[in-house]
């Protein structure tokens, strides 16, 4: 009797979650339609400035994401975006909600955000084949420019609210690293203060300091963030639209580093002495390594666990076509006593690297059509974390479909070497391919196919094939 009651409750909760996803979709579609009423204003706001030098790299590769909107369009068409702006864009959305409320771009007030809804179908293999998972993520952001509002140069304040309602898609597939990056640790239904920080830029933007609650993946290991360029025919907001978790967080840092959706309090400092080089360092509340859900806490937890990380990177323009590329390397350390199955460790350390390169331009100097590639690497000395080594790579094609300038498609590989103490396989590989199509205004529909030949949860789990349909709406 009790078992049947629990089953009934789980079924009712699943139906309720799906109704919430549908309701959120309808609400966001209304917002999208409202934003679409003023497309000319939106295009004018994001239009490229004339006379931009085609050979100049943006002033700060790392800090550029701190000011660039997710859909930084170079024309009236919105180019391809990240599959999860909440994991890679510190100021998400287009600001359309604020403009509808009467705040012009010169007002110093930006109100925006995004909604993501997706449905995963595990077609075969895994733990629960032929099962569905429905997921929804909503982020509302407020950004205040202190220079425009109170005359304080270089200062800005930001706050974000996150609403999450997801199901255990990755668990159903037996995948450790996560083929659907929307889904992370429990609780899977949460409302939280996602961001709350003050940022100050100093010395002609050569030094940037941010203090408060933030997401570590904005600044570190962010392979999705492209090289900022002044030639807008080269500009893309995101290197890839893949949805698996390793794009947003290197698996060798899962279980230690803060990130989507467990943001944490800390301080981040970025130094950009030249236009091509940067150095970023940060220290965060590291209690997430003890399973504390830092994202749900409004104040930091100081329990002897801290997460420190540093990254340095260099960007360039290659060849006669000025193809932008970058490479970065970083190191991190987690302090405090850490525990895992049959293991105890005093802290952990690791290193990582990533890079991206525009490989080919279809219409050089005309638009951003072409192909880009990326790679990732990670290693740690942990005996308690889920992964010890990682390698990933992928390719993305932009604007290659006739009459579809804002569409993109790509593929990627994510290969993690796992901690056998958890009963996992020795390694797990994920292959994923997607097509991201622009719908209307700032909305995108993305079908995704994932193949996991060796799900890491157990050696007894058969290879899994999953299909995902994802809708992203920026506002």
Secondary structure, DSSP 8 states (H G I E B T S, - for coil): -HHHHHHHHHHHHHHHHHHHHHHHHHHHHHHHHHHGGGHHHHHHHH---TT--TT-B-S-TTGGGGTS-TT--SSSS-----S-HHHH-SS-S-SHHHHHTT--TTSSEEEEEEEEEEEEEEEEEESSSSEEEEEEEEEEEEEEEHHHHH--TTEEEEEEEEEEE---HHHHHT-SS-SSTT--SS-SEEEEEEEEEEEEEETTTTEEEEEEEE-GGGTSS-TT----BSSGGG--S-S----SGGGTS-GGGTTTS--SS--EEEEEEEE-SSSSEEEEEEEEE-GGGGT--GGG-SS---SS-EEEEEEEEEEEEETTTTEEEEEEEEEEEEEEEEEETTEEEEEEEEEEEEEEEEEEESSTTT---EEEEEEEEEEE--SSSSEEEEEEEEEEEES-STT-TT-EEEEEEEEEEE-GGGT--SEEEEEEEEEEEE-STTEEEEEEEEEETT-TT-TTSEEEEEEEEEEEEE-
